[in-house]
């Protein structure tokens, strides 16, 4: 089935197009068709809005912001209609929402993203081999595309190096973080230390060993009767407090980055990993992708994974950490400028390559910004369709790749080069207008 939506996911995960539980194959097919028809209707509506707004002489930046808001609302309504899981989060802006999920958004490269995990792991592994040859634990790779500087910084450290990044599992650390977050710390309940708990390594500690563990790790606690789990729970509450995190970033960027990194590490379920391997033989691998915006280098996405010293990186799925919510506004401002450039493109005198490259750059920056808690990929696709249709083109996605994931896992230089092969572009009659109908 051909549609305006991503054919890549339609082939690998058709349930995306029919999120509701169907009682029969026919009902499932009808749900798919309804979903696809609604996507087409949304793109058409967005194109009409764009044409009208330009004819009315509205400011291009204002048009972009209004269009983005409309697309977010459309995605939200479609998720509700099809009873998609966590539908209430679709189309909700991360940088404007106070929802817990808005503070840190991560995607595990597994399932339908497995091919991208394999490719990205292989690319990172090549750089790690270079680093090991040079006996370096940090490597910065610089590039440039479409007059924008880019960089990728790769770091790795051993699992046993527990201070990299800093630990946040003591009552003292909690109180210090609260001070940096500019909020009053909660007086933790003074738990009896002899109740069963899970230490930060994720290992269940038998009663007879607890006292020995307490003594060995005594430097971790202000008060030896405070349960580590209670401390970690309260610190996690800071992570989902947007204003607290904003203040933490302002007052201590090191603690801000360190706390978010520790949070991302928990997704690897180290207690399960430790049952199979000696954790001292693991390295953490962390990659930060940056792109130039207004003559400054902005962090876009980050990759985090574990590497066994005697195994390939691909043994573990990469955790893709989307752009910091406090940088989204600046990224969208840059995209708005690119949007203006697209509107000003003139087929009679401008190169079609310029149009395609600018839309490719919009795709790249929008994918990394992931401005919505859920639904950013679809909204990015609808925006892409709208821009092409405004200039008399329709596009069809190739079923061998997904533009959003390509943008998230390729350097900008490679993405811009490969982007034209990801979509089939077809000219439509210029006299056809979405305002006048077919």
C-alpha positions as CSV (number, residue, x, y, z in Angstrom):
1,X,0.0,0.0,0.0
2,X,1.4,3.4,-1.0
3,X,0.9,6.4,1.2
4,X,2.2,9.8,2.2
5,X,3.5,8.2,5.4
6,X,6.8,6.3,5.8
7,X,6.7,3.1,3.7
8,X,9.7,1.9,5.7
9,X,7.6,1.5,8.9
10,X,4.6,0.4,6.9
11,X,6.6,-2.6,5.8
12,X,8.3,-3.3,9.1
13,X,5.6,-2.3,11.6
14,X,2.2,-2.1,9.9
15,X,0.4,-1.8,13.2
16,X,1.5,1.8,13.3
17,X,-1.1,2.5,10.7
18,X,-3.8,0.7,12.7
19,X,-3.0,1.2,16.3
20,X,-6.4,0.1,17.6
21,X,-6.9,-3.6,18.3
22,X,-8.8,-5.1,15.4
23,X,-11.2,-8.0,15.8
24,X,-10.7,-9.1,12.2
25,X,-8.3,-8.7,9.2
26,X,-10.9,-6.6,7.5
27,X,-11.2,-4.2,10.4
28,X,-7.5,-3.9,10.6
29,X,-7.3,-3.0,6.9
30,X,-10.1,-0.4,7.3
31,X,-8.1,1.1,10.2
32,X,-5.0,1.3,8.0
33,X,-6.9,2.9,5.2
34,X,-8.5,5.5,7.6
35,X,-5.1,6.3,9.0
36,X,-3.5,6.8,5.6
37,X,-6.5,8.9,4.4
38,X,-6.3,11.1,7.4
39,X,-2.6,11.7,6.9
40,X,-3.3,12.7,3.3
41,X,-6.1,15.0,4.5
42,X,-3.8,16.6,7.1
43,X,-1.1,17.3,4.5
44,X,-3.7,18.8,2.1
45,X,-5.1,21.0,4.9
46,X,-1.6,22.2,5.9
47,X,-0.8,23.0,2.2
48,X,-4.0,25.1,1.9
49,X,-3.1,26.9,5.1
50,X,0.4,27.6,3.8
51,X,-0.9,28.9,0.4
52,X,-3.5,31.1,2.2
53,X,-1.0,32.5,4.6
54,X,1.5,33.5,1.9
55,X,-1.2,35.1,-0.2
56,X,-2.3,37.1,2.9
57,X,1.3,38.4,3.2
58,X,2.0,37.0,6.6
59,X,5.5,36.9,8.0
60,X,7.2,33.6,7.1
61,X,8.4,33.1,10.6
62,X,4.9,33.6,11.9
63,X,3.6,31.2,9.3
64,X,6.1,28.5,10.3
65,X,5.2,28.7,14.0
66,X,1.5,28.6,13.2
67,X,1.9,25.7,10.8
68,X,4.0,23.7,13.3
69,X,1.3,24.3,16.0
70,X,-1.4,23.1,13.5
71,X,0.6,20.0,12.6
72,X,1.1,19.2,16.3
73,X,-2.7,19.5,16.9
74,X,-3.4,17.3,13.9
75,X,-1.0,14.6,15.1
76,X,-2.6,14.8,18.6
77,X,-6.1,14.4,17.2
78,X,-5.1,11.5,15.0
79,X,-3.5,9.6,17.9
80,X,-6.7,10.1,20.0
81,X,-8.9,9.0,17.2
82,X,-6.9,5.8,16.7
83,X,-6.4,5.2,20.4
84,X,-2.7,5.1,20.0
85,X,-0.7,4.2,23.2
86,X,0.0,7.4,25.2
87,X,-2.1,9.4,22.7
88,X,-2.2,12.3,25.0
89,X,1.5,13.0,24.5
90,X,1.4,13.2,20.7
91,X,1.9,16.6,19.3
92,X,2.8,18.1,22.7
93,X,5.8,20.3,22.6
94,X,8.7,19.2,24.8
95,X,10.1,22.7,25.3
96,X,6.7,24.1,26.3
97,X,5.2,21.2,28.3
98,X,5.7,20.5,32.0
99,X,5.1,16.8,31.5
100,X,7.8,14.6,33.0
101,X,8.7,13.2,29.6
102,X,9.6,16.6,28.3
103,X,12.8,16.8,30.3
104,X,14.7,14.0,28.7
105,X,13.6,12.1,25.6
106,X,15.3,8.9,24.6
107,X,14.9,6.2,21.9
108,X,16.4,2.7,22.1
109,X,17.6,1.7,18.6
110,X,15.9,-1.7,18.6
111,X,12.9,-3.4,17.0
112,X,12.1,-1.4,13.7
113,X,15.2,0.7,14.4
114,X,17.6,-2.3,14.6
115,X,19.1,-1.7,11.1
116,X,20.0,1.8,12.2
117,X,21.6,0.4,15.4
118,X,23.7,-2.0,13.4
119,X,24.9,0.7,11.0
120,X,25.6,3.3,13.6
121,X,27.4,0.8,15.9
122,X,29.6,-0.2,13.0
123,X,30.5,3.4,12.3
124,X,31.3,4.2,15.9
125,X,33.3,1.0,16.2
126,X,35.6,2.2,13.4
127,X,36.3,5.4,15.3
128,X,36.9,3.5,18.6
129,X,39.5,1.4,16.9
130,X,41.3,4.6,15.8
131,X,41.1,6.0,19.3
132,X,42.6,2.8,20.7
133,X,45.4,2.9,18.2
134,X,46.1,6.5,19.3
135,X,45.6,5.6,23.0
136,X,43.0,8.3,23.3
137,X,39.7,8.3,25.2
138,X,38.3,11.2,23.3
139,X,38.0,11.9,19.5
140,X,36.5,14.9,17.8
141,X,35.6,14.6,14.1
142,X,34.7,17.9,12.3
143,X,32.9,18.4,9.0
144,X,31.0,21.0,7.0
145,X,27.9,20.9,4.8
146,X,25.6,23.6,3.3
147,X,27.8,26.2,5.0
148,X,27.3,24.7,8.4
149,X,30.1,23.4,10.6
150,X,29.4,20.0,12.2
151,X,31.2,17.8,14.7
152,X,31.0,14.5,16.4
153,X,32.7,14.0,19.8
154,X,33.3,10.4,20.9
155,X,34.3,9.5,24.5
156,X,34.6,6.3,26.4
157,X,35.4,5.3,30.0
158,X,35.6,2.0,31.9
159,X,32.6,0.8,33.9
160,X,34.8,0.7,37.1
161,X,35.5,4.4,36.8
162,X,32.4,5.2,38.9
163,X,33.1,8.9,39.0
164,X,32.7,9.3,35.3
165,X,30.1,10.7,35.2
166,X,29.7,11.6,39.0
167,X,27.6,9.4,41.2
168,X,24.3,10.7,42.5
169,X,23.3,8.2,45.2
170,X,24.0,9.9,48.5
171,X,21.9,12.1,50.8
172,X,24.7,14.7,50.6
173,X,24.5,14.7,46.7
174,X,20.8,15.0,46.9
175,X,20.9,18.1,49.1
176,X,23.6,19.7,46.9
177,X,21.5,19.1,43.8
178,X,18.5,20.6,45.5
179,X,20.5,23.7,46.2
180,X,21.7,24.0,42.6
181,X,18.1,23.4,41.4
182,X,17.0,26.3,43.7
183,X,14.4,24.2,45.5
184,X,14.1,23.1,49.1
185,X,15.3,19.5,49.6
186,X,12.7,17.0,51.0
187,X,13.7,15.6,54.4
188,X,14.1,11.9,53.5
189,X,12.6,9.2,55.8
190,X,15.4,7.7,57.9
191,X,14.9,4.1,56.8
192,X,16.3,1.2,58.8
193,X,19.4,0.1,56.9
194,X,18.6,-3.6,57.5
195,X,15.6,-3.8,55.2
196,X,16.2,-5.5,51.8
197,X,17.1,-3.1,49.0
198,X,18.8,-3.0,45.7
199,X,22.2,-1.3,45.6
200,X,23.2,1.0,42.8
201,X,24.9,-1.8,41.0
202,X,21.5,-3.5,40.8
203,X,22.5,-6.5,42.9
204,X,20.2,-8.0,45.5
205,X,22.1,-7.9,48.8
206,X,21.5,-10.8,51.3
207,X,20.9,-9.6,54.9
208,X,24.2,-11.1,56.2
209,X,26.2,-9.0,53.7
210,X,24.4,-5.6,54.2
211,X,26.5,-4.4,57.1
212,X,29.7,-5.2,55.2
213,X,28.5,-3.4,52.2
214,X,27.5,-0.4,54.3
215,X,30.9,-0.2,55.8
216,X,32.7,-0.6,52.4
217,X,30.6,2.1,50.8
218,X,30.3,4.3,53.9
219,X,31.7,7.3,51.9
220,X,28.5,7.2,49.8
221,X,26.2,8.3,52.7
222,X,25.7,11.3,54.9
223,X,23.7,9.2,57.2
224,X,24.3,5.5,57.3
225,X,20.6,4.8,58.0
226,X,19.4,6.4,54.8
227,X,18.3,3.9,52.2
228,X,20.1,4.4,48.8
229,X,16.9,3.7,47.0
230,X,15.1,6.5,48.8
231,X,17.8,8.9,47.8
232,X,17.8,7.8,44.2
233,X,14.0,8.1,44.0
234,X,14.1,11.7,45.2
235,X,16.9,12.6,42.8
236,X,14.8,11.1,40.0
237,X,12.0,13.4,41.0
238,X,14.4,16.3,40.2
239,X,14.9,14.9,36.7
240,X,11.2,15.3,35.8
241,X,10.9,18.8,37.3
242,X,11.5,21.1,34.4
243,X,12.1,24.3,36.3
244,X,14.5,22.5,38.7
245,X,16.5,21.2,35.7
246,X,16.5,24.6,34.1
247,X,18.1,26.0,37.3
248,X,20.5,23.1,37.5
249,X,21.7,23.7,34.0
250,X,22.1,27.5,34.7
251,X,24.0,26.9,38.0
252,X,26.1,23.8,37.1
253,X,26.2,22.5,33.6
254,X,28.5,19.6,34.8
255,X,25.9,18.3,37.2
256,X,23.1,18.9,34.7
257,X,24.9,16.7,32.1
258,X,26.1,14.2,34.7
259,X,22.6,13.7,36.2
260,X,21.0,13.2,32.8
261,X,23.8,10.8,31.8
262,X,23.3,8.7,34.9
263,X,19.6,8.6,34.1
264,X,20.3,7.3,30.6
265,X,22.6,4.6,31.9
266,X,19.7,3.0,33.9
267,X,18.1,2.0,30.6
268,X,20.8,-0.7,30.1
269,X,19.5,-2.8,33.1
270,X,23.0,-3.4,34.4
271,X,21.7,-5.9,36.9
272,X,20.8,-8.3,34.1
273,X,24.1,-7.5,32.2
274,X,26.1,-8.3,35.3
275,X,24.7,-11.8,35.5
276,X,26.3,-12.6,32.1
277,X,29.6,-10.6,32.2
278,X,32.2,-9.1,34.4
279,X,31.3,-5.5,34.5
280,X,34.9,-4.4,34.8
281,X,35.3,-5.5,31.2
282,X,32.8,-2.9,29.9
283,X,33.4,0.5,28.5
284,X,30.7,3.2,28.3
285,X,30.7,4.9,24.9
286,X,29.2,8.3,24.5
287,X,28.8,10.4,21.3
288,X,27.6,14.0,20.9
289,X,26.6,15.3,17.6
290,X,26.8,19.1,17.1
291,X,25.8,21.5,14.3
292,X,26.4,25.2,13.8
293,X,23.5,27.5,14.5
294,X,24.1,31.3,14.4
295,X,27.9,30.8,14.5
296,X,27.7,28.7,17.6
297,X,28.0,24.9,17.9
298,X,24.8,23.4,19.3
299,X,24.5,19.9,20.7
300,X,21.9,17.9,18.8
301,X,21.5,14.2,19.6
302,X,23.7,12.0,21.7
303,X,24.3,8.2,21.5
304,X,25.1,6.1,24.6
305,X,26.0,2.4,24.6
306,X,28.1,-0.3,26.4
307,X,31.0,-2.0,24.8
308,X,32.6,-5.2,26.0
309,X,36.4,-5.0,25.6
310,X,36.5,-8.3,23.8
311,X,33.3,-7.9,21.7
312,X,31.9,-5.7,19.1
313,X,29.9,-2.6,20.0
314,X,26.8,-4.1,18.2
315,X,26.2,-6.5,21.1
316,X,24.2,-3.7,22.8
317,X,21.6,-1.4,21.4
318,X,22.4,2.3,21.3
319,X,20.3,4.7,23.4
320,X,19.6,7.8,21.3
321,X,19.2,10.8,23.5
322,X,17.3,13.6,21.7
323,X,18.2,17.2,21.9
324,X,18.1,19.0,25.2
325,X,14.7,20.6,25.6
326,X,16.3,23.9,26.5
327,X,17.9,24.1,23.1
328,X,14.8,23.3,21.0
329,X,13.7,26.9,20.7
330,X,17.0,28.0,19.1
331,X,16.9,25.1,16.7
332,X,13.4,25.8,15.7
333,X,14.3,29.5,15.1
334,X,17.0,28.3,12.7
335,X,14.5,26.0,11.0
336,X,12.1,28.9,10.7
337,X,14.8,30.8,8.7
338,X,15.3,27.8,6.4
339,X,11.5,27.6,6.0
340,X,11.6,31.3,4.9
341,X,14.2,30.4,2.3
342,X,12.1,27.6,1.0
343,X,9.1,29.9,0.6
344,X,11.2,32.4,-1.3
345,X,12.5,29.7,-3.7
346,X,11.5,30.5,-7.3
347,X,11.4,27.7,-9.9
348,X,11.9,30.1,-12.8
349,X,15.4,31.2,-11.6
350,X,16.5,29.0,-8.7
351,X,18.1,25.6,-8.8
352,X,15.9,22.6,-7.8
353,X,19.0,21.3,-6.0
354,X,18.9,24.3,-3.7
355,X,15.3,23.6,-2.8
356,X,16.0,19.9,-2.1
357,X,19.1,20.7,0.0
358,X,17.3,23.3,2.1
359,X,14.4,20.9,2.8
360,X,17.1,18.2,3.6
361,X,18.6,20.6,6.2
362,X,15.2,21.3,7.7
363,X,14.6,17.5,7.9
364,X,18.0,17.0,9.6
365,X,17.6,19.8,12.2
366,X,13.9,19.0,12.9
367,X,14.7,15.3,13.4
368,X,17.4,16.1,16.0
369,X,15.3,18.7,17.8
370,X,12.4,16.2,18.2
371,X,10.3,19.1,19.5
372,X,7.3,16.9,20.4
373,X,7.1,14.4,23.2
374,X,5.7,11.9,20.7
375,X,4.9,12.2,17.0
376,X,7.9,14.4,15.9
377,X,8.8,12.0,13.0
378,X,5.3,12.1,11.5
379,X,5.0,15.8,11.9
380,X,8.4,16.3,10.2
381,X,7.1,14.2,7.3
382,X,3.9,16.2,7.0
383,X,6.0,19.5,7.0
384,X,8.2,18.0,4.3
385,X,5.2,17.1,2.1
386,X,3.7,20.5,2.6
387,X,6.8,22.4,1.5
388,X,7.2,20.3,-1.6
389,X,3.5,20.6,-2.5
390,X,3.6,24.3,-2.1
391,X,6.2,24.4,-4.9
392,X,4.4,21.9,-7.1
393,X,5.9,18.6,-6.2
394,X,4.6,15.4,-4.6
395,X,7.0,13.0,-2.9
396,X,6.9,9.3,-2.1
397,X,9.2,7.8,0.5
398,X,11.4,4.8,-0.5
399,X,10.5,1.7,1.6
400,X,14.2,0.9,2.1
401,X,14.9,3.7,4.6
402,X,13.3,6.2,7.0
403,X,14.2,9.9,6.5
404,X,13.9,10.7,10.2
405,X,16.2,7.9,11.3
406,X,18.6,8.6,8.5
407,X,18.9,12.1,9.8
408,X,19.4,11.0,13.4
409,X,22.1,8.5,12.6
410,X,24.1,10.0,9.7
411,X,26.5,12.9,9.8
412,X,25.0,16.0,8.1
413,X,27.4,15.7,5.1
414,X,26.3,12.2,4.4
415,X,22.6,12.9,5.0
416,X,22.5,15.8,2.5
417,X,24.3,13.7,-0.1
418,X,22.0,10.7,0.3
419,X,18.7,12.6,0.9
420,X,17.7,12.9,-2.8
421,X,17.7,9.1,-3.1
422,X,15.4,8.7,-0.1
423,X,12.4,10.2,-1.7
424,X,10.8,10.0,-5.2
425,X,9.9,13.5,-6.3
426,X,7.2,14.2,-9.0
427,X,6.2,17.5,-10.5
428,X,2.5,18.3,-10.5
429,X,0.7,20.9,-12.8
430,X,1.5,24.4,-11.6
431,X,-2.0,25.5,-12.4
432,X,-3.3,23.0,-9.8
433,X,-3.8,24.7,-6.5
434,X,-4.9,23.2,-3.2
435,X,-7.0,26.3,-2.7
436,X,-9.1,25.6,-5.8
437,X,-9.2,21.8,-5.3
438,X,-8.7,19.2,-8.0
